Amino acid sequence: MSVRGIWRAGAMALALVTIAACGGKPAAQDDPFRWLEELDSPRAKAWVDTENAKTLGVLERDPRYADNLAAAEGIGNAPDRIPMPAFSDGALTNFWQDPDHPRGIWRTTSVADYESPQPNWTTLFDLDALARAEGKNWVWKGANCDSITKKRCLISLSDGGEDAVTLREFDVATKRFVADGFVLPRSKQYVTWTDDNTLLVSREWQPGETTTSGYPFIVKQLRRGQSLTDATEITRGEKSDGLATQSLLLDDGNGRRLSVIQRNPSFFERRFSLLTASGTTPFALPPKSDLAGLVGNHILVSLRQDWTTEGATFRTGSLVSLNADEVTKDPQRLRATPIYQPGPTETLEGVLTTHDHIVVTSLNDVRGRATAYTPQPDGSWSGAPVPLPDNATINTVDADARGSVAYLSVTSFLSPTALWSLDTATGRVQQVKTTSPQFDSSRFVVDQQKAVSPDGTQVPYFIVHAAGMKLDSTTPTIIYGYGGFGLSQTPTYDGLLGKLWFEHGGAFVVANIRGGGEFGPAWHEAALTTNRQRAFDDFAVVGKDLIARKVTTPRRLGILGGSNGGLLMGVEFTQHPEMWNAVGIQVPLLDMMRYEQIAAGASWVGEYGTVADPAQRAFLESISPYAQLRSGVRYPEPFVWTTTKDDRVGPQHARKFAARLAELGTPYLFYEATEGGHGADANIDETVHTSVLQYTYFMRKLM
């Protein structure tokens, strides 16, 4: 994704009630634009077509657009992009898109060949060929291979990029779909293999058998040759659950496998059960925890709350291990051993497992770290720092569960992303691949500053700017923010950002506001539900700090965010219209009085609250951008864009917000891509197009 991972929104989902309007604000009973919630109605589609034509007529005819597009196409299709690897039966696979394969190919090679300068790939599956043959708008959503033979895989195919997928069984040896193999029709669905002839499937088995937010809650066993109607029910959650009930497979890659049922009563709460031949048995993990892997006899658990078990207490944000033999014997009595425990400025980010080791990535004051952990004879764990570049973001890529190799990516604002290999048995670390520089980074520097929120909280932010930037309030500046769901916003190399913004004299800011995960679960929970104004205030003070430091002025200051960050943008647009001259609002939530009734909205009640609760309803109305638009206010001209195929947040929010702006006579730009789903990344061309529209908009407004 371009523009700094703007669409990293993670999964979100919600269910609402009809509410009355107050003070002339749009609400369920007098909302004049409710008809735009009808996703594919002729009237709504005609409105979208008209709006798209108006916006493209402005942005695509801008004199900068053609050069921006040429630069973006060159970067998006650069042949030396890193093909991020995934381990499969000792080999590596990769999904790749380029001008010859716009939808993409799934391919494989050996580890040794992959690490050579020019790997010799073997194509397993050609998505373009399938789409042409079937006349379908297929988008790749991954492959799920059986963990024993690794020869049969379920390929996930999405129509246009939506979260709902069709699953088809594929044979990697013959490179063909399996005749009379598993085929699961379109649904939001989750599958694990129990053996090469049996699946555990969570899906919408009968119409309406989903949670209020549209996720499956019934898990069934499906054997080869069975019809869906003959599948055997294993367990079920509740229709009121926030997310899916699904099966998980813990596999150490060496023959030990544990099947677990995970029920999600809310977005942040889990209920685990072990699945055995005799049925399911409750697994007494705390509600705010996640299973992170299996290494030998060690079950890994990450904690998002303090947990006391068997006389020991582990603080939130920790990674602990459980003895698998003890768990299978008595899953109600859990004796845990600490692996990673965060300090006050640290947070756990990712976990990889090899045959005998664990690799943990973390942040310390929003700077990446990696540590390799080894089990000791006494049951404890020893950790050794992985020597990787400092002042960077370190992300997990994949690891060989049957061997010792783990791959990590290292990225920062000014250094091209690099792939590093770690041999967890020997400790050997080496850079395997890197991308070519896509702009001259020597001209720029990165600073980390802190602003002070109204309640006294220090809010860090990164600013990337020209080395010789004058503090004369003239620098065109974009602030990016997200602030939700515990997701950390960290430095990332983005060639398009460098080429189209830095090299044109712009500065770029990433605000690490509350609601994110930069400082652990407490940083996230500080901005939940009726405390969410803290996140909005945090973002605003970053803008005020930039103005006070004479970096920029409101005339030259723009803001950007997508998904939950789109809600953030809508709030900043309505609460502080005088502070910004450009507002990029991407795939957003904006009608917070009806968000629970739109797409997967009902699953996010734990994050935002519900209108069914009087106090939460009052707060939601007070911050809902759609409800808070007013006549007579001078708003900046925003660029609001979304995608028709977004079945997570839905395009309805963006549509209604734009229509309301039109009613008020407020200038705006609106664009709705016809494919791409919530990530707007069905193919490189679509990603490039929306990114170029975005940069052209910011250039028009701020430069």
Secondary structure, 3 states (H helix, E strand, C coil): CCCCCCCCCCCCCECCCCCCCCCCCCCCCCCCCHHHHCCCCHHHHHHHHHHHHHHHHHHCCCCCHHHHHHHHHHHHCCCCCCCCCEEECCEEEEEEEECCEEEEEEEEECHHHHCCCCCCCEEEEEHHHHHHHHCCCEEEEEEEECCCCCCEEEEEEEECCCCCEEEEEEECCCCEECCCCCEEEEECCEEEEEECCEEEEECCCCCCCECCCCCECEEEEEECCCCHHHCEEEEECCCCCCCCEEEEEEECCCCCEEEEEEECCCCCCCEEEEEECCEEEEECCCCCEEEEEEECCEEEEEECCCEEECCEEECCCCEEEEEHHHHHHCCCCCCEEEEECCCCCEEEEEEEECCCCEEEEEEECCCEEEEEEEECCCCCEEEEECCCCCCCEEEEEEECCCCCEEEEEEECCCCCCEEEEEECCCCCEEEEEECCCCCCHHHEEEEEEEEECCCCCEEEEEEEEECCCCCCCCCCEEEECCCCCCCCCCCCCCHHHHHHCHHHCCEEEEECCCCCCCCCHHHHHCCCHHHCHHHHHHHHHHHHHHHHCCCCCHHHEEEEEECHHHHHHHHHHHHCHHHCCEEEEECCCCCCCCHHHCCCCECCHHHHCCCCCHHHHHHHHHHCHHHHCCCCCCCCCEEEEEECCCCCCCCHHHHHHHHHHHHHCCCCEEEEECCCCCCCCCCHHHHHHHHHHHHHHHHHHHC
